[in-house]
Amino acid sequence: MTNRIRQLPAQLVNQIAAGEVVERPASVAKELIENSLDAGADRIEIDVERGGIKLLRVRDNGEGIAREDLALALCRHATSKIAEVADLQSIATLGFRGEALPSIASVSRLELSSRHRDADQAWCVRGDGSDQPGEPVPASHPVGTTVQVRDLFYNTPARRKFLRTDKTELSHLEQLVRRVALARCDVRFRLTHNGRLLFDLAPVAGEGGTAGNRLQELVGAGFPEHALTLDQTAVGMRLHGWVASPGFSRSQSDLQFFYVNGRMVRDKLVAHAVRLAYQDVLHQGRQPAYVLYLELPPVLVDINVHPAKHEVRFREGRQIHDFIFRALHRRLAEGRAQAGPAPVEGPPPATGMPDLGSARSMPEDPGPRQRPMPLRVAEGPDRYRSDFESQRPGSSRDADTGQENGADTGLPPLGYAIAQLQGVYILAQTADGLVIVDMHAAHERIGYERLKRSWEEGAIRGQPLLVPVMVQVAPWEADLAESNLELFRRLGVGLDRMGEGSLVVREIPALLQGADAERLLRDLLSDFAVHGRSERIREEINGVLATLACHRSVRANRRLEPEEMNALLRDLERTERADQCNHGRPTWIKLSGPELDRLFLRGR
């Protein structure tokens, strides 16, 4: 006999709903803190005991809740943030469902105390897991709200078993507070555990204060030192924040913070755009670090797609993806040493790749690719000679310019070469320290970027296959390919549909000659299905170009003349993504004057 359909009790409904919202103490804290921010609070205090399992208390100085609304706040689907269906299309608050408080109250002993800013008296209401909250009673409380959650999952033992140790739960909760604090730097956050203060974050005004104070305190001292500031706008959208230089990559994705209109989210489209922007400068398997804020009109993003609101859906996903990718790609291309054309004296800047060798180091018949090109450098020898002269003791430059240690504020970003070390590194003096350049890695990046530009200017040429390759696919994949034949052609892939689930590949990019045509087609179809576009061809071609650039680069133990070393430095300054080679290794590092002083214990 089949079971009859029945209406579930209200208490059971609430506990089932709590499973979607309340996973652990950190998820409780998230909901309560978001309510505090929606109430206009600029000071939020979080007190926890035993990782939040025994006690989690969130106090704010927001506008508070009126007495007549207090009990209603613990009822399901009761909210002040939306009133009709149209409101779902332009949600500007962090919370809006009206599920958090009743869900939390159904699996804990909850106490809600609040005083509205226009009221003379505070009131308190309690929930103990039943479907009906008690009546409000008078309480002593300043303007604002305090929510106290005790004994989480005390009435649902099965859920309580899934909680981890106090230390683990505290770690999740602390990370949650840090993420929220990064989104709202204008709010003071105070967190204590078992009576011990963990952090007290004072509010800061403006992004400069954030970078210098809260960013370092929440993300770590290493991140600001390697952070590249970013601020790009387009078609009503703004992306700003910080991206770490590729040299600061991580083995895990623990330093990735992304916010959409102040809401922290995890989004596959965003992750793909970021990964695509970093693909040319990171070691395989490494993770970038970033703190980014995307601002766009609320109508362009749907936040009502996940019970805990961790995910969003963009109405113009392709546009958002391209905007994020291009903004990050452009900023990473500039790097740290990019400063436009360096000061020029003497002959005009070199337009081709400098020949870092000479005829004496080449074989008698080097062949068309390896013949030495005429050496043309951006600065004349007189500039180098005068700079070297300034390094002698008693140089007149110090007296003439008033600069200490012979520093010249007119020096280019990477300075001027003073020596070659172990046939591998170039030592260059800058205005405020010393730069060490890996000459092979630097030349490799310079050559790689030039090869990419040359390839892009010539577009992607196809190479017909001697024997066309038949590929069996699902009917929907064949439909997808047939509707994008022109796009495939522009990528250098020529194909035709031969049946309901059959495609034949007749042409692939010329530079990928010998590649597995079937694998390439299946990968492209997968990209189109998931992202609506594909960078697969570009990635494959870039891999080939990177190999070519590596083989064409100057090798170790190659003696370079001063003019050749300086030509390399000037070209590196003008090259995009110059801070890393094609394999993600740094091309140069800098030791500032104070760092050198510390190494030699000067000034102590």
C-alpha positions in Angstrom: 0.0 0.0 0.0 1.4 3.4 -1.0 1.8 6.1 1.6 -0.8 8.9 1.5 0.2 12.5 0.8 0.0 14.6 3.9 0.7 18.2 5.0 4.0 18.4 7.0 3.9 20.1 10.4 5.2 23.7 10.5 8.1 22.8 12.8 9.3 20.0 10.5 9.0 22.4 7.5 11.2 24.9 9.3 13.8 22.3 10.2 13.9 21.1 6.6 14.3 24.7 5.4 17.1 25.2 8.0 19.1 22.5 6.2 19.3 24.7 3.2 20.3 27.8 5.1 22.0 26.6 8.3 25.0 24.3 7.7 27.3 25.3 10.6 27.8 28.3 12.9 29.5 30.3 10.1 26.4 30.1 8.0 24.3 31.4 11.0 26.8 34.3 11.4 26.5 35.1 7.7 22.8 35.5 7.8 22.8 37.5 11.0 25.6 39.8 9.9 23.9 40.4 6.5 20.7 41.4 8.4 22.7 43.9 10.5 24.3 45.4 7.4 20.8 45.7 5.7 19.7 47.5 8.9 22.3 50.2 8.3 24.7 49.2 11.1 28.2 50.6 11.1 29.3 48.6 14.2 28.9 44.8 14.5 30.1 42.7 17.4 30.3 38.9 17.2 30.8 36.9 20.3 31.1 33.1 20.1 31.7 30.2 22.5 33.0 26.8 21.5 33.3 27.8 17.9 29.8 29.1 17.8 28.2 25.8 18.7 27.4 26.7 22.3 26.8 30.4 21.7 26.8 32.8 18.8 25.8 36.4 19.5 25.6 39.2 16.9 25.0 42.8 18.2 24.6 45.8 15.9 23.7 49.5 16.1 21.3 49.4 13.1 17.8 50.9 13.0 16.3 48.2 15.1 13.0 46.3 14.9 9.6 47.7 16.1 7.7 45.8 18.8 4.8 44.9 16.6 7.3 43.4 14.0 9.4 41.5 16.5 7.5 38.2 16.6 6.8 38.4 12.9 10.5 38.4 12.3 10.6 34.8 13.4 7.9 33.7 11.0 8.7 32.2 7.6 8.6 34.4 4.5 8.2 37.6 6.6 10.5 40.4 5.3 10.6 44.1 5.0 12.9 44.0 1.9 10.5 43.0 -0.9 6.7 43.3 -1.3 5.9 42.0 -4.8 7.2 39.9 -7.6 8.7 42.9 -9.4 11.0 43.6 -6.5 12.9 40.4 -7.2 14.3 42.0 -10.4 16.2 44.7 -8.6 17.2 43.5 -5.1 19.7 45.8 -3.5 19.8 44.2 0.0 21.9 41.2 1.1 18.8 39.4 2.5 15.3 39.3 1.2 13.8 35.8 1.6 12.6 36.0 5.2 13.8 32.5 5.9 17.0 33.0 8.0 15.7 33.8 11.4 12.8 31.2 11.5 15.2 28.6 10.1 17.8 29.3 12.8 15.2 29.5 15.5 13.9 26.0 14.5 17.3 24.4 15.3 18.5 26.4 18.3 17.4 28.4 21.3 17.2 31.9 19.9 16.7 35.2 21.6 16.0 38.4 19.6 16.3 41.7 21.4 15.8 45.0 19.6 15.0 48.7 20.0 13.8 50.7 17.1 15.5 54.1 16.6 12.1 55.8 17.1 11.1 53.8 20.2 11.7 54.5 23.8 11.7 50.9 24.9 13.5 47.7 23.8 11.7 44.4 23.4 12.8 40.7 23.4 11.2 37.6 21.8 12.4 34.0 22.1 12.2 31.0 19.9 13.0 27.4 21.1 12.4 25.3 18.0 8.6 25.4 18.2 6.5 26.8 15.3 5.2 29.7 17.4 7.5 32.3 18.9 6.6 33.8 22.4 5.2 37.2 23.0 7.6 40.1 23.2 8.6 41.2 26.6 10.3 44.5 27.7 14.1 44.4 27.7 17.1 46.7 28.3 18.9 47.4 25.0 20.3 50.4 23.1 19.1 51.3 19.6 19.9 48.3 17.4 19.5 44.6 17.5 21.1 41.6 19.2 20.5 38.0 18.1 21.7 35.3 20.5 21.8 31.7 19.2 22.5 29.0 21.8 22.9 25.2 21.5 22.9 24.9 17.7 21.1 21.7 16.5 20.3 20.7 20.0 17.0 19.3 18.8 18.3 17.7 15.6 21.1 15.3 16.8 21.7 14.0 13.2 22.7 17.4 12.1 24.8 18.1 15.2 26.9 15.0 14.4 28.1 16.7 11.2 29.7 19.6 13.1 33.5 19.5 13.4 35.7 20.4 16.3 35.4 23.8 18.0 38.7 24.9 16.3 37.5 23.9 12.8 34.1 25.6 13.3 35.8 28.8 14.6 38.1 28.8 11.6 35.1 28.8 9.2 33.4 31.5 11.2 36.5 33.7 11.3 37.0 33.3 7.6 33.4 34.3 7.0 33.8 37.5 9.1 37.0 38.4 7.3 35.2 38.0 3.9 32.3 40.2 5.0 34.7 42.8 6.5 36.6 43.1 3.2 33.3 44.0 1.5 32.3 46.6 4.0 35.4 48.6 5.1 33.2 51.4 6.4 31.8 49.1 9.2 33.6 48.2 12.5 33.8 44.5 13.1 34.7 43.0 16.5 35.1 39.2 17.0 35.7 37.4 20.3 35.9 33.7 21.1 35.4 32.4 24.6 36.0 35.9 25.9 39.2 36.4 24.0 39.4 39.2 21.4 40.4 37.8 18.0 40.3 41.1 16.1 38.7 44.5 16.3 38.7 46.2 12.8 38.2 49.9 12.8 36.3 51.4 9.9 38.4 53.0 7.1 37.4 55.6 4.6 38.3 55.2 0.9 40.2 52.5 -0.9 43.6 53.9 0.0 42.9 53.3 3.7 41.6 49.8 2.9 44.8 48.9 1.0 47.0 50.1 3.8 45.1 48.8 6.8 42.2 46.4 6.5 43.5 44.6 3.4 46.8 43.8 5.1 45.2 42.8 8.3 42.6 40.5 6.7 44.5 39.0 3.8 48.1 39.1 5.1 51.1 41.3 4.8 52.4 39.5 1.6 49.3 40.3 -0.5 49.5 44.2 -0.5 53.2 44.0 -1.3 52.4 42.1 -4.6 49.0 43.7 -5.3 48.2 45.5 -8.5 45.4 48.0 -8.2 42.6 47.7 -10.7 39.7 50.1 -11.6 37.9 49.6 -14.9 34.5 50.8 -16.0 32.4 49.9 -19.1 28.7 50.0 -20.1 27.4 50.8 -16.6 29.7 48.3 -14.8 32.7 48.8 -12.6 35.4 46.3 -11.6 37.9 47.5 -9.0 40.1 46.1 -6.2 43.4 44.3 -6.3 45.0 41.4 -8.2 48.2 39.9 -7.0 51.1 39.7 -9.5 51.5 36.1 -10.8 54.6 35.7 -8.7 52.4 35.6 -5.6 50.4 32.6 -6.8 49.1 30.0 -4.4 48.7 26.3 -4.3 45.1 26.7 -3.1 42.3 29.2 -3.9 42.3 30.5 -0.3 43.0 34.1 -1.3 40.2 34.6 -3.9 37.6 37.2 -2.8 35.0 38.3 -5.3 32.0 40.5 -4.5 29.0 41.4 -6.7 27.3 44.6 -5.5 28.8 44.0 -2.0 27.7 40.3 -1.9 30.4 37.7 -1.7 29.8 35.0 -4.3 31.3 31.9 -5.9 30.6 31.9 -9.6 31.9 29.6 -12.3 31.7 32.3 -15.0 33.8 34.7 -12.9 36.3 32.0 -12.0 36.7 31.1 -15.7 37.2 34.7 -16.7 39.9 35.2 -14.0 41.6 31.9 -14.9 41.7 32.9 -18.6 43.3 36.2 -17.8 46.0 34.5 -15.8 46.6 31.6 -18.1 49.7 33.1 -19.8 51.6 34.0 -16.6 51.0 31.2 -14.1 52.6 27.9 -13.4 50.1 25.1 -14.2 48.1 24.1 -11.1 48.8 27.4 -9.3 46.0 29.7 -8.1 45.9 33.5 -8.5 45.1 35.7 -5.5 42.7 38.7 -5.8 40.2 40.9 -4.0 37.7 42.2 -6.6 34.5 44.1 -6.5 32.0 44.1 -9.4 29.4 46.8 -9.4 26.5 46.7 -11.9 22.8 47.6 -12.0 20.8 45.1 -9.8 18.5 44.2 -12.8 21.5 42.6 -14.5 22.1 40.0 -11.8 19.7 37.4 -10.4 20.7 36.6 -6.8 17.6 34.4 -6.2 19.2 31.2 -7.4 20.7 29.7 -4.3 19.2 29.2 -0.8 22.3 30.5 0.9 22.8 33.2 -1.8 26.4 32.0 -2.5 25.8 31.9 -6.3 24.3 34.4 -8.7 23.2 34.4 -12.3 24.1 37.2 -14.7 21.5 38.2 -17.2 24.3 39.1 -19.8 26.8 36.4 -18.8 28.9 36.7 -22.0 29.3 40.5 -21.5 30.2 40.1 -17.8 32.8 37.4 -18.7 34.4 39.5 -21.4 34.5 42.6 -19.2 36.2 40.8 -16.3 38.7 39.0 -18.6 39.7 42.1 -20.5 40.1 44.2 -17.4 42.3 41.7 -15.7 44.2 40.8 -18.9 45.0 44.5 -19.5 46.2 45.1 -15.9 48.3 42.0 -15.8 49.9 43.0 -19.1 51.0 46.3 -17.6 52.7 44.5 -14.7 54.9 46.3 -12.2 57.7 47.6 -14.5 55.5 49.0 -17.3 56.0 52.7 -17.5 55.6 53.5 -21.1 58.6 54.4 -23.3 61.8 55.0 -21.4 63.8 58.3 -21.8 65.6 58.2 -25.1 69.0 59.7 -25.9 70.8 58.9 -29.1 69.2 56.6 -31.8 65.5 55.9 -31.8 64.1 52.8 -29.9 64.7 49.4 -31.5 61.8 48.1 -33.4 62.9 44.5 -33.7 64.1 41.9 -31.3 67.6 42.9 -30.3 70.4 40.5 -31.3 71.8 39.5 -27.9 74.8 37.8 -29.5 77.3 38.7 -32.1 78.7 37.2 -35.2 81.6 35.6 -33.3 79.1 33.4 -31.4 77.2 32.1 -34.4 78.1 29.2 -36.7 79.6 30.0 -40.1 76.3 29.3 -41.8 73.6 30.0 -39.2 70.5 29.5 -41.4 67.6 31.9 -42.1 66.2 32.0 -38.5 69.4 32.3 -36.6 71.3 35.0 -38.7 72.3 37.9 -36.4 70.2 41.1 -36.8 71.9 44.5 -36.6 72.1 45.6 -32.9 70.1 48.8 -32.3 69.7 50.0 -28.7 67.4 52.7 -27.4 70.2 54.7 -25.6 73.6 55.7 -26.9 76.8 54.6 -25.1 77.4 58.1 -23.8 74.3 57.7 -21.5 75.7 54.5 -20.1 79.2 56.0 -19.7 78.0 59.0 -17.8 75.9 56.8 -15.6 78.9 54.5 -14.8 81.0 57.6 -14.1 78.5 58.7 -11.5 79.2 55.5 -9.4 82.8 56.5 -8.7 83.6 57.8 -5.2 83.5 61.5 -5.1 81.3 61.8 -8.1 80.0 65.3 -8.9 76.5 64.1 -9.5 75.7 63.9 -5.8 76.7 67.5 -5.3 75.0 68.8 -8.4 71.6 67.1 -7.9 71.4 66.7 -4.1 70.5 63.0 -4.6 71.8 60.5 -2.0 73.9 57.5 -3.1 74.1 58.8 -6.6 70.4 58.0 -7.3 69.0 59.7 -10.4 65.2 60.2 -10.5 65.4 60.2 -14.3 66.4 56.5 -14.4 64.1 54.1 -16.2 62.1 51.6 -14.1 64.6 48.8 -14.5 67.7 51.1 -14.4 70.9 50.6 -16.2 73.0 47.4 -16.4 76.2 47.4 -14.3 77.3 43.7 -14.5 76.5 40.2 -15.7 76.5 37.5 -13.0 77.3 33.9 -13.6 76.3 34.2 -17.2 72.6 34.1 -16.1 71.7 37.3 -14.4 71.9 41.0 -15.2 72.5 43.4 -12.4 71.0 46.9 -12.9 71.2 50.0 -10.8 67.9 51.8 -10.3 67.0 55.1 -8.7 66.4 53.5 -5.3 68.1 50.1 -5.4 69.2 47.1 -7.4 67.3 45.0 -10.0 68.3 41.4 -10.8 67.1 40.1 -14.2 67.1 36.5 -15.4 68.2 37.3 -19.0 66.8 34.0 -20.5 63.4 34.4 -18.8 63.2 38.1 -19.8 64.2 37.5 -23.4 61.8 34.6 -23.6 58.8 36.8 -22.5 59.9 39.6 -25.0 60.1 37.1 -27.9 56.8 35.4 -26.9 54.8 38.6 -26.9 56.3 39.6 -30.2 55.4 36.2 -31.7 51.9 36.5 -30.4 51.4 40.0 -31.9 52.8 38.8 -35.3 50.4 35.8 -35.2 47.4 37.8 -34.3 48.1 40.4 -37.0 48.1 37.6 -39.5 44.9 36.0 -38.1 44.5 32.3 -37.7 45.1 30.4 -40.9 43.7 27.0 -41.5 45.6 23.9 -42.8 43.6 21.4 -44.8 43.9 17.8 -43.6 45.1 15.2 -46.0 42.5 12.8 -44.6 39.4 14.4 -43.1 38.5 13.1 -39.6 35.0 11.8 -38.9 33.8 12.4 -35.3 30.7 10.9 -33.7 29.0 13.3 -31.3 25.6 13.7 -29.6 22.9 15.3 -31.8 22.8 18.4 -29.7 26.5 18.8 -30.1 26.1 18.5 -33.8 23.4 21.2 -33.7 25.8 23.4 -31.7 28.6 22.9 -34.2 26.3 23.6 -37.2 25.0 26.8 -35.7 28.6 28.0 -35.1 30.3 27.0 -38.4 31.4 30.5 -39.1 32.9 30.9 -35.7 34.8 27.6 -36.1 36.1 28.8 -39.5 37.4 32.0 -37.9 39.3 29.8 -35.4 40.9 27.9 -38.3 38.7 24.8 -38.0 36.8 23.7 -41.1 34.1 21.1 -40.5 30.8 19.9 -42.0 27.8 18.0 -40.5 27.4 14.6 -42.1 24.4 13.3 -40.2 22.4 13.5 -37.0 25.4 12.9 -34.8 28.3 13.0 -37.2 30.8 15.8 -37.9 33.8 15.7 -40.2 36.9 17.9 -39.6 38.5 19.1 -42.8 40.9 21.8 -41.6 42.7 22.8 -38.4 45.0 25.8 -37.6 48.2 25.7 -39.5 50.3 26.2 -36.4 48.7 23.1 -34.8 49.6 20.8 -37.6 49.8 17.3 -36.3 47.4 17.9 -33.4 44.6 15.5 -32.5 41.7 16.9 -34.6 39.1 14.8 -32.8 40.3 15.9 -29.3 40.4 19.5 -30.5 36.9 19.4 -31.8 35.5 17.8 -28.7 37.2 20.3 -26.4 35.9 23.2 -28.5 32.3 21.9 -28.3 32.6 21.5 -24.6 33.8 25.1 -24.2 31.0 26.4 -26.4 28.4 24.4 -24.4 29.6 25.7 -21.0 30.8 29.2 -21.8 29.4 30.1 -25.1 32.9 30.7 -26.5 36.3 29.1 -26.6 39.9 30.2 -26.1 41.1 26.7 -26.8 42.7 27.5 -30.2 44.4 30.5 -28.8 45.7 28.5 -25.8 47.0 25.7 -28.1 48.7 28.2 -30.4 50.2 30.2 -27.5 51.7 26.9 -26.3 53.5 26.5 -29.7 54.6 30.1 -29.7 55.9 29.8 -26.2 58.1 26.8 -27.2 59.4 28.8 -30.2 60.2 31.8 -28.0 62.0 29.6 -25.5 64.3 28.1 -28.2 65.0 31.6 -29.7 65.9 33.1 -26.3 69.4 33.9 -25.2 71.0 31.0 -23.3 72.9 30.9 -20.1 76.6 31.6 -20.0 76.3 33.9 -23.0 78.4 37.0 -22.4 76.6 40.2 -23.1 78.0 43.7 -23.8 76.6 46.6 -21.7 74.7 47.9 -24.7 73.1 44.5 -25.2 72.1 44.2 -21.5 70.5 47.7 -21.6 68.7 47.0 -24.8 67.2 43.9 -23.1 66.1 46.0 -20.1 64.5 48.7 -22.3 62.6 46.1 -24.3 61.5 44.4 -21.1 60.0 47.7 -19.8 57.9 47.9 -23.0 56.7 44.3 -23.0 53.3 43.2 -21.7 53.3 40.7 -18.9 57.0 41.4 -18.5 57.1 40.3 -14.8 56.9 36.6 -15.6 58.3 34.3 -18.3 56.1 32.0 -20.3 56.2 29.4 -17.6 55.2 31.6 -14.7 58.7 32.2 -13.3 59.7 35.8 -12.4 61.9 37.6 -14.9 63.2 40.1 -12.4 63.3 41.0 -8.8 64.2 44.3 -7.0 66.1 45.0 -3.8 65.4 48.5 -2.5 67.9 50.6 -0.7 66.4 50.0 2.7 66.4 46.2 2.0 70.1 46.3 1.1 70.8 48.3 4.2 69.0 45.6 6.3 71.1 42.9 4.7 74.3 44.6 5.8 73.0 45.8 9.2 73.5 49.4 8.2 71.9 52.0 10.4 71.8 49.8 13.5 
